[in-house]
């Protein structure tokens, strides 16, 4: 073996034994373990949350189409071991011997549902309901309200199309039931094999074919990548997060948050590696100077330290993988009571990403320090400084490039978005520059303030000023670390508060629909008598938008689509539920125009902001609606933001009463009915069989369960990121230890007391930490505002209460870490300190 290899191994063994490589080892270990644990944990949690939430669509993925699909698609799904089910939905009249009703007919195959449970009871007692799949051929299942509506009992027959079905079950829970309060009609389930026997499917029939798929996440992804390019205009492929529901929005925000924390955790770990690498280079410059003074060539030193660094990196990456695997499993174990994470995840991805991250950190952040190290001249020992003074301006400007490219690569690796990664990197560089300038100004001002303070503060602030360059770098690192931690804490609390506001303890759990005008007063009196919380009664009139100003609108384009389907201006493409209100509804806010006065006799309308943008409608435009056989022209008086996550009736169009007062309307209302009032509500509704009751208790319970699980997962991710931020602070404090040894030796020699030195060190780090906390709080506000408004679609807010947390935590944590790091030095004798600095 070559001597340089033996020399490198001895050097590594010696320094590991002395603990000289502890910080750099921990930095790379943390970077690798954090990436492994964060990517693995967030990936597993996302899968578990999505799988658990998929009960709301009865599958992992759903294809909604207007026609039968190619059998080759189903064959491909079978080859990928995906289980499948089919559902055919259409509106149809259902008849008994004496009554008839319009029903939402659902013909389901034997495997339905693939996720969640379809609960069916053999009697009117809902407690006897059991999980079921599809009715037997010739049988039908209805909801309990359907029996009342058709005036039949279990065992009676209904007629659907040309075929009669025996009613054998009462549906108590439908996993993929519509959450819309306007979808309240009679629901009938039959076997998919019977749909042809009804002869309802005819040319031109309006029906929907739903193909449901479920399976392992990798197989679902593979099938999705294969099939999505084949989608046609009349087909929709979706998962739970594609739905426009409170749960979908919660999951989407949780997904974004988990990705955000993973990215910020990686940035923090990378900063720790960069700081430790710099310190590694500085500590070894005197060693390299000795080697060269004794005749070692630059090539010899280069090979020695490249092997030394490579071995250290391999050891660190290996330890990081082990530690990351342990942390990941600890996290999954801690989550076992809250979320089913037992599904075998793809461990290859976090394993590969962690190794790549470790290599990038070990190589990119070490290039510049190692280059400076091997270029160290023997004169360094005599000058007592590094080589920076003789480095050209171009070289100094190019030194940060490898580190910046490394951070960009890591950001892109996790975000898969080059623009976002570049924006984060450039934004971070601008923030760092601004922080550098502000930090220098604060430290200069601190010198003047320190001259009026006690001896300890005077010495501490003088040290800050004298080491302005080094302290400015430390200040930036501290500030960025604290800022990222504050962002994560604030966003976590903001998301959880946002979810809790969606579903407070008194969230509406019942909806009353199809209330006639004559029933309004009895319903109002009943609600008032029991003290039930209610949204009030909303009148509902059906109407179609036909013109915007003088432009005829298209008929087939929905508000979700972006391309016109007919000639003419884009329209809504369906009938809308219209209402009137004298006052602005709860959780609605005006963004343009003004709300009308109750006595205003003009024909006015307020339009929801998203729909206004899609239709290109502004305040002052005229809208024409077809209401039955009449046309009504109204003036847009205002545009509203609507919080669709509230469990109350919400509308795209709200009119003043003058417009719709003479049109026949039904009414709807949302109620919070406590357990002790449920029986009274049922008794009341038996007097009014035409009123439809929608019970959403089960849906709310499931929503709360999922949101609770998301919140706990976020808490665990936060712990991992805090660990990464803590190591950044420790690494930066350790980076200045050599210079502090020399200072303490001089001050001890000049007669400074131990108390003075301890207080000055503590106050110096407290001042540095408090300043970093202040600057981090200011930067946090900007970062949180951008995230809230641009990424998470939340209203921007200020968080002054977290400024005290940032300043206090920065002062306490940095002060304690600095004092503990210097404690051994502070307790050394003057002779020992002088010997260490020789």
N, C-alpha and C positions, 0 to 999 in steps of 0.2 A: 504494500500500500504506500502511495506517495506520502512524503512527510507532511505536506500541506493538509492532506486529509486527516492524518493522525492529529496534527496540530488543531484542526478545526473541531474534531471530536472532543479533544481534551478541553478546549476552550468552552465548548457547550456544556460539558459535564461540570466544569469548575464553576461556571456562572449560574447554572441551575442549582448547584449545591449552596452557593452563597446567596441565592435569591435575587441576583442582579437582573434576571430576566422575568421577574414576577409580573410586572405591569404589562409588558408586551405580550407575555404568554396569556395573561388574563384577558387582555384586549381582544386578541384573535380568538381565544376560546369563547368569549362572550359574543363576538360578532357571529361566529359559526353557530353556537348554540342558540342564540336569539333568532337567527334566521331559520334554523331547523325547527325550533319550537313554535315560533310565530307562524311560519308558513304551514307547518303540519297541523297545528292546533286550529288556526283560522280556517284552513281548508276542511278539516274534519267537522268543525262546528258549522260551517256553511252547509256542508252536505247534510248534517243531521237536522239543522233548522229547515232546510229546503225539503228534506224527506218528511219531516214531521208536519210541515205546513202544507205539503202536497195533498193532504186529506181534503183541502178546500177545493181541489179540482179533481179529486178521485184518481189521480195518476201523477206520474212525474212529468210527462209531457202530453199535450192534447193537440190533435189536428182537427180543426173545425172546418168543414167543407160543405159545399152545396151538392156534391155528387159523390158517387162511389169511387174510391181511389183504385189505382192500378194494383192488382194482386202482387206485383213484384215488390212493392213497398212493404207489404206485410211479410213477404218471404224474407226480405232483407232484415226486418226486425226480428224474425224468428231465428235467422242465422246468428244474430248477435245476442241470442238468449233473452230477448225482451218479452215479458208477458204482455198480452194485449186484451183489449175489450172494445166493444162497439156500443154506441148509443145513437139512436135515431130520434130526433126531437121535432115536433111539429104541433101546431094548434089544430084542434079538432073538436067538433061538437060531440058530447057524450049524452046518451039518452037512457032514460028509464021508462017504465010504462006510463008515467005521469009527468015527468019533468025532463028538462034538458039543461045543459050548461056548457060553456066554452071551456075546454080543458087544455092544459099543457101536457101533451102526450109524450111519454118517454119510453121507447122500446130498447131494452138493455139486454146484452148478451150474458152468458152464464158466468163470466169472470168479473163482471162489474160489481163493486168498484175495485180498482187495483190498489188504491190507498184510502184509508179511512174506512168507515163502516156505514152501511145502509141498514138502519135499525127498523125492524118491522115487528109489530105485535099481532098475535092471533086474536086479540080481544081489544076492547076499548081501554083496558088497563095498560097504560104506557110502561109500567114497571116490568111487564112481561116481554118487552121488545127484545129481540135477539138480532145479531148480525146476520144479514141475508145477502143473497146475490141478485137473482132475478126471479120473477114469478114463474111457476110452471106454465106450460103451454095451456091456454084456455083460461088462465086466471089473471086477475088484476089486483093491484094494490093501490089504495088511496090514502090521503091524509084524512084525519078525523073530521076536519071541516068539510071535506067532500061528501061524507055520509050525511051531514046535516044539510048541505046544499042540495043534494039530490034526494033527500028524504028516504034513505035506504039504510039497511043494516048489513052486518057481515053475513055472507052467504047468499045475498041477493045478486042479481045480474045487472050488468050495464051493457049497453050497445055502443060499440066503437066501430064506425064504418058499417060494414055489413056483417060483422061478427059480434056475438055475445060473449061476455066474459063474466066469470064468477068472482065476486069480490071476496078474497080470502085473507087479507092482511091490512093492517093500519100502519102507514108509514109514520114513524116518529122522528126520524133524522135522515136527511139526504146530504151526503158529504159535499157535493158540488152544487148545492142549492144556490140560486141567485140571491144576492144580498140586497137587491133593489126592492124598496118598499112598493114599487109600482108593478112588480112581478108577483102578484098575489092571487092569481087565479087557481082553479082546481088543478091538482097534479095527479096524473094517472100513470102508473108503471105497468107495462106488459112485457112479455118475453119477445126478444128480437125476432124469433122465428115466426111470431104471429102477425108481424106488421104487414106482410104481403097478403095475409088472409083477410085483413080489414078492407083491402082494395082502396086504401086512402092514397097510396102513392100512384099518382097519375101524371101524365105530361103537364108540366107547368106547376106542379105542386110545390108549395114553399115549405121546405124542410131542411133540417140540418143534420149532417152526418158527423158524429164525433168519434174519432179513433183515439183510444187511450193506450198509452205505453208506459211501462215501468220496468226498472231493472237496475243493475249496477251502474254507478255514476259514469264510469269510463265507457261502458257500452251505450248508455244513453247519449253521451257526448259524441261518440263515433257515429251513431245513427243520425243524430242531429246534423252533424257536419256533412254527412252524405245526402240527407234529404232536403235540407233547407234551400240549396240552390235550385231544386226542382219545384218549389212552391209556385203556384199560379196566383192570379189576382183575387180569385174567389176562395182562397184557402188561407186559414190563419193557424199558425203554429205557436203555441204559448206554453209557459210554465207558470208556477204560482207567482213569480215576481213580475210577470208580464201583465197580470191582472190589475185593474184600477180599483184597488180595495185598500182599506187601512192596513191589512196584514201585508199586502204586497209592498206598500210604501215603507212599512216598518222593516221588512226584510231587506229591501233595497238600501235603505239608510244604514242598516247594520252591516251589510256587505261592504259598503263604501267605508264605514268606520274601521272595520277589521283590516281592510286593505290600507287605509291611511295609517293606522297604528303600526302595521308591519313595515311600511315604508319609512316612517319616522324612526322606528326602532332600529332599522338597518343604518339609517343616517347617523344616529347616535353612536352605534357600535363602530361605524367607520371612522367617526371623529376620534373615538378612543384609540383606535389602531393608529391613526395618523399622529396623534399626540405622542403615543408610546414609541412609535418608530423614530420620531424626531429625537426623543430623549435617548433612545438606544444609540443613535448616531453620535450624539454629543458625548455620552459617557465613554464611548470607545475611541474617540479621537486621540486621546493621549496614548492609548494602547497601540494604535496604528502608528503614531509618531515614533514610539519606541521601536516597533518592528522595523520601520524604515531606517531609523538611526543605526540599527544593528545589521543593516544590509539587505533586508527583505525588499524585493521588487514590487512594483505596483501590481503586476500580474499575480504574484504570489498572494498578496493581500486580497486582491479581488476574488481569487478562487477560494481562499480561506473563508472570507466573510459571506460569499454567495452560498457555500456549502453550509456554513454555520447558520445563516438565515433560513435556508431551505429545510434543514433538519428541524430548526425551531418551528417553522411553519407547519411541517408535516405533523410534528408532535402536537402543536396547538390545534390544528384542524381535527386531528383524531380525537383529542380530548373534548373538543367542542361538539363533535358528533355524539360522543357518549353522553356528555352533559345535556345536550339538546334533546336526545332521546329520553333521558330520565325526566327532564322537565316536561316534555310533551306528555309522557304517560302519567306523571303526577297531575297535570292539568286535566287530562281526560278522566282520571280516577276521581278527582275532586268534582267533576261535572256529572258524575254517574247518576246522582239523584235528581238532576235537573234536566238532563238532555241525554238521549240515547246516542252515544258516540261509539257504540260497539261495532258499527259497520266498518269493515276493513277498508281503510283508505289507501290511496296510492302513496306508499312511503318512498317510492323512487324519486318523486318530484322534490319533496323537501330535502331528501338526502343529496340529490344532485345540485339543487340550488344552494344548499349550505356549503358544499365543497367549492362550487364556483365562487361563491361570496368570499370564502376563506382565501382562495387563491388570488382573487382580485385585490382583497385587502392586503394580503401579504406581499404581493408584487407591486401593485400600483402605488401604495402608500410608502413603500420602502425604496423605490427607485432613486428618488432625489436624496434622501438621507444616506443611502449606501454609496451613491456617487460622490457625495461630499466627504463621506468617511474614507473611501479608498484614495481620494485626492489629498487627504491630510498630509501636510509636509512635516518633517522632523522639527522645523522651527516653531511648530505649534506649542511645543513644550516650553520654549523660551518666551514666546509672545504671550502665552496663556490665553489664546483666543482661537476661534475657529477660522475657517478659510473664507468666510463670507466677505471679508473686506477686499479680497482680491478677485471676487467673482464679477464677471461682466454684467451690465444691466440686462442684456438680452437673456443671459442664463438665469438671472434672478426672476425675470418675467416668465420664463418657461418652466421654472421649477414646479409651480402648482398645477401645470397642465395634466400630468398623469393622475394626480389625485382627483381633479375635477372630472376627467374622463371616467375614472373609476366610479365616482358617485353617480354620474349620469348613467353609466351602465347598470349599476345596482337599482337605480330608480326605474329605469326602463324594464329591467328584468321582472320587477314586481308589478308595475303599472301597465305594461304593454302599450304605453302611449308616449310616443316620442315628443309630442308637443308639450304634454303635461310635464314630462320629466325635464325638458329643457327650460320650461317656465319656472319650475321649482328651483332648478339649479341657478338660473340667472337671478331670480328673485332672492335666493339665499345669498348670492354674492353681493347684490346691492345692499341687502340688509346688513351683511357683515361689514361692508365699507362704511355705511352710515353709523353702525355701532362703534367702529374703530374711531371715527372722528369724534362722536359724542363722548366716548370713553376717555379719549385724551383730554377733552375739555373738562370733564368732571374731575379727572385726576389732577389737572392743573389747578382747578378751583379748590380741590381738597387740600393742596399744599398750603394755601393761604389760610384756610380754616384751621388746619392742624397747628399752625403757629400760635393760635390763640387758645389751643386746648392743652390738656395735661401732657406730661412727658411721653407717656405710652402712646397716646393718640398722635402727638407730634412726630414721634419716630415712625409710627405705622404709616401715616400719610406721606411722610418724607420718603419712605421706602417705595410707596406706590408711585410717587412722582419720579424718583430716581430710576426705577425699573419700568419706565412708561412703556417702552416697546414690548418687553416680555409680558407685562401686566395687561397690555392692550390685547395681545393674543389670548391670554388666559380669560380676559373679560369676554371676548367674543365667544369662546368655547362655553364658558359658564352661561352666558346669556342665551345662546342658541339651545343649549341643553335644557335650561329652565323654561325657555319659551315653548319648546316642543312638548315638554311635559305638561305645561299649563294648557296648551292647545288640546292635548289629549284629554285632560281632566275636564276642561270646560265643555268640549264637544260631547264627552261621555255623559255628563250631567245634563247637558242640553237635550240630547237625544232621549234619555230616560224621562226627563220632565215632559218632553213633547209627547212621548208615548202614553205617559200617565194622564196627560190632559185629554188624550183621545178617549181613554177608557177610565174615567173616575169611578169611584164606588157607586155613584148614583147614575151611571150611564143608562140611557133608555134601553129597556130590555123587552118592550112590547110595542108593536105598531098596530094601530087601528086604521083600517083602510075601507073604502067604499061606504063611508058614512054619508047618508043622505041629508038634505037640508032640514028635513023634519026631525032628524035624530040629533042635530047639533046641540040643542038645548038639553035633552036628557043626558047626553055624554058629558057636557060641561058640568051639569049638576052632580053627576056621579063622581067625576074626578075631584070636584071641590069638596064633596061630602067626605071622601076618604082621605083627602089631603095628599093625593098622588101627584108627584112631580110630572109636569107635562110641557111639551113644546108649544101647546096651543093647537088650534085646529087650522089647517091649511086647506083652502078650497083648491080644487084641481079641475082645470078645463083643458081638454085636448085640442091642439091646434097645430097647423103646419105653416112654417115660414115660406112665403112664395116670392116676395120681392124685397130687395134692399135698395132703397131709393126707387129709381125707375128700372133697375136691372132685375130681370127674371132670374131666379136662382135655379141651380141644377137640382135634380130630384134624387139622384142615386148616391151622392157623395155624403158620407157621414162626417161627423166632426173630428174623427180620429184620422181620416185620410187626408192626403196632401195633394192628390192629383184630381183634376176634374174628370168626371165620367160622361157628362153631357155638355152640350154647348150652353154657355151662360155662366153666370157668376156662381161660385161655390155656395152650396146651401148646407142644410143640416141633414137632409136625406131621410127624415122620418118625422112622425108626429112628436111634438114636445108636450110635456106636462107643464101647463101654465098656471100661475097663481096670482093673487093680488094681496098686497099688504099695505097698511097705512104707515107702518114704521119699518125701519131697516131691521132685518132678522138678525138673530144671535149669530156671532162668528162670521158676519158679513161686514166688509169695510169698503167704503167708496174710494176708488182710485181716480175717478174723473167725473165731472158733473156734480149734480146735487140731488138730494132726495126730495120728493114732492111733499106738499102739505095736504092733509086729508081733504080739505075743501077744494082742491084744484080740480077743475072740470075738464082739463085737457086730456087727450089720450096719450099716456106716457108709459114707458117701459124702461126697466133697468136690466142690463145684460151682464152675464158673468164674464170676467176679463179674458179668460182663456178662449172662450167661444168668440168673443168680440175680436180677438186677434186673428183667429182662424177665418172669420168671415170678413175681416177688414172693415169692421163697423166702428164708428166713432160717435161721440156725443153730438147730437144735432141731426143724425141720419134718420130717415124714415123707414120703418119696417112694415111690411104688409103680411098679415096672417089670414089664413083661411080657417074660420071657425064654423064647422058645419057647412051651411050653405051661404054664410055671410063672409064678406071680406072686411077686415079691420085694419086701418092704417094708424100706426102709433109713432110717436117721436121718442128717440133714445135720449133720456134725460140724465142717465148716469151709467157708469160701468163699475162693477163690484168684484172684489176678491172674495171668494167663498172658501171656507174651510170645509172641504168635503169629508174630512175625517171625523166630524162630529156625527153622533148617532141621532140626527134629526132630519126631517125632510128638507132637502136642498133643491134649488131650482136654477136653471139657466136663465129663464125669463121671469121677471116679476113685474106685474102691471099695477097701476093704481086702480082702485076699486071702480072708478067711473067706467073703465073699459069693459070689464068682464061681469059686472054686477047682474046684468040681465041674461047671461048665458047659464044654462043648467050646469051645475057642478056637484061633484062629490067631494068629501073632505077626508083628510088623513091627519093623524096625530101620532107622536111618539111619546111613550110613557115610561117612567121608572116605577115598576110595580114590585114592592117588597113581598117577601114570601107570605106574610100574613094577610095580604090583600088579594092574592091570586085567586082564591076560591070565590071571593066576592065579585071579582071581575068576570069570572066564568058564569056565575049566576046572572049577572047583569046582561051579558051578551046573549044568554038564552032567550031573552025577551026581544032581541033584535038579530034574527038569524042572517040578515043580509050584510051585517057588519063583519068584515074579515079580520081575524086576529093573527098577527105574525109574531111568533115567539122567537127571539134571537138570543135567549139566555145561553144556549149551548155554544153559539158562535162566539159570544163575548167571552165565555169561559175559556174556549180554545185560544182566542186572541191573547187573553191575559197570560195564559200558560206559555205561549210562544214568546211573547215580549219579555216575560220574566226570565226565560232561558237565555234570550239574547243579552239581557242586562248582566246576567252573571258571567257569561262568556266574555263580555267587554271588560268586566272587572278583572278577570284573570289576565287578559291581554295587557291591561294597564300595568299590572305588577311587573310583567316582563320588561315593558318599556322603561319603567322607573329604574329597574336594575341597570339597564343599558345607560340611562342618563347618569346614574350614580357613578358608574365606572369612568365616564367622561370627566366628571369632577375630580375623582381620585387621580386619574392619569395626569390631569393638568397640574394638580398640586404637586405631585411627585416630580413633575418635569423641572421644577425650580429648586429642588433640594440641594444640588451641588453648590449653587451660588449662595444659598442661605447658610450652608456650612461655613463658607468663608466669611460671611457677614457676622455670624454669631461668634466665630473665633476672634475676629477683630474687636467686636464690642465687649466680649468677655475680657480680653486682654486690656482694654481701656477701663475696665472696672464696672461695667454695667451689671446690675443685680439680676438674679434669676427671675424675679417678679416682673421687672421692667421688660425683660426680653419676652417672657411668656405673654404678657399683656399686649406688647407691641405686635407680636406675631398673630395673636388672636384678633386684635382690632384691625390689623391689615386685611386679614381674610374676611372678617365680618364686613368691613367697608367694601371690599371687592365683591362679596356675595350679595350685599344689599344693593349695590349699584347694578350688578348683573340682573338681580330680581326686578328692579325698577325698569330697566331697559327691556327685559324680557316681557314684562307685563304690557308695556306699550306696543311692542312688536306682536304680542299675542293677540291684542285687540284687532289689529289689522288682519292677521292670519285667520282668526276666527270669523271675522266679518266676510272675508272672501269665501271661506269654506261654507258658511251658512247660506250666503246668498247665491253662490255659483254652483256648489257641489251638492249640498244637502237640501236645497230648496226650503230653507227655514228663514223666518224673519230675522234680520240682523239686530243684535242687541249688544249693549255694553255690559261689562262684567267687572265693575270697580272692586267688588268684594274679593276678587281673585288677585288684585294688585297687592293687597296686604299679604296674601298667601305667597305670592311670588317673591316679594321683598323679604318677608320673614323667613321663608324656607331657604332662600338664597343665603341670607346672612347667617342663619343657624347652621345649615348644612355645610356650607363652604367654610365657615369659621371653625366648626368642630373637626372637619376633615383636615383642614390646614394645621390646626393645633395638634391633633393626634399624629399627623404625619411628621411634625417637627418635634414631638415630645421627647423622642430619644435623643435628638440633637441638643435640646434645651437642658437635658439632665447630664450631658457630658461635661467633663472638666475642660478648662481652657487648653491644657496640654494635649488632651486627646483630640480636641477639635483641630488644633494646629497641625498635629501629626496627620489627621485625615485629609487635610487640605494641601499637604506638601506634594 
